[in-house]
Amino acid sequence: MIKKILVVSAILDEIKPLCKEMKEIKHLKKNGIFLKKGRIHEKKVDILVTGPGILNSVYALTLYMENNEKPGLVIQTGCAGGFSQAMVFNGDIGIAFSETYIHLGVENKENNIIPLPLPFFISSEYSISNIFPTDNSLSRKSYQIIKKYTDLNAAIYPFLTVSEITASFARTQILYDTYHAGMENMEGAGSAYICLLYQLPFVEIRAASNTAGERDKNNWELEKSFSNSCKAVNQVIWRL
């Protein structure tokens, strides 16, 4: 049984529904990083709010790892842009099969990014250019829990990490044709990278708040995304 879980989100609003489930809460705030320590379903749970983007994610997670007891599992959560080509709609849950950082590579004539011809990260198990793995066994178990114990639509997809929100459907089509991803976000690859360095299992569970490429905020459903992602993570914490 996993005794301690770290849940990571970019902003506090994404994680507020899960914070309501916490007991024995201790609040810490330092250098713009917000941390809650407590229990959910009698398990030790830390909630870390990193700030948006891959740089904030890497910084906050590194600071956390160097100053706290290591967790048995890291769960990244929050909102995401869903690719309509993968039949992902607002409120749907995505569990990451992998995280591709699309800005780490070489641009080709088709305006796509292809992997660098040298590895970005090397360990005894991995040689990585721009695709970071998640813990596929725990991701599969998380998917099964969400399907069994919630009414949420869920699937496992490759995820993309971007440093700029995709703002056109033409660009979305290029990204989908290249990577066949289900969701895009701005932090996942950074979190996956830090978990590789510290040899910790990593699972990413998000809910779509909008269609990737959609810039009309009237068509976004952030609150639905926050609620659904926290509902899914809550069940995973309870039953994993």
Secondary structure, DSSP 8 states (H G I E B T S, - for coil): ---EEEEEESSHHHHHHHHTT-EEEEEEEETTEEEEEEEETTEEEEEEE--SSHHHHHHHHHHHHHHS---SEEEEEEEEEE-GGGT--TT-EEEEEEEEETTSSEE-TTS-EE--SS-SEE-SS-EESSEEE--HHHHHHHHHHHHHH----EEEEEEEE-SS----HHHHHHHHHHH--SEEESSHHHHHHHHHHTT--EEEEEEEEEETT---GGG--HHHHHHHHHHHHHHHHHH-
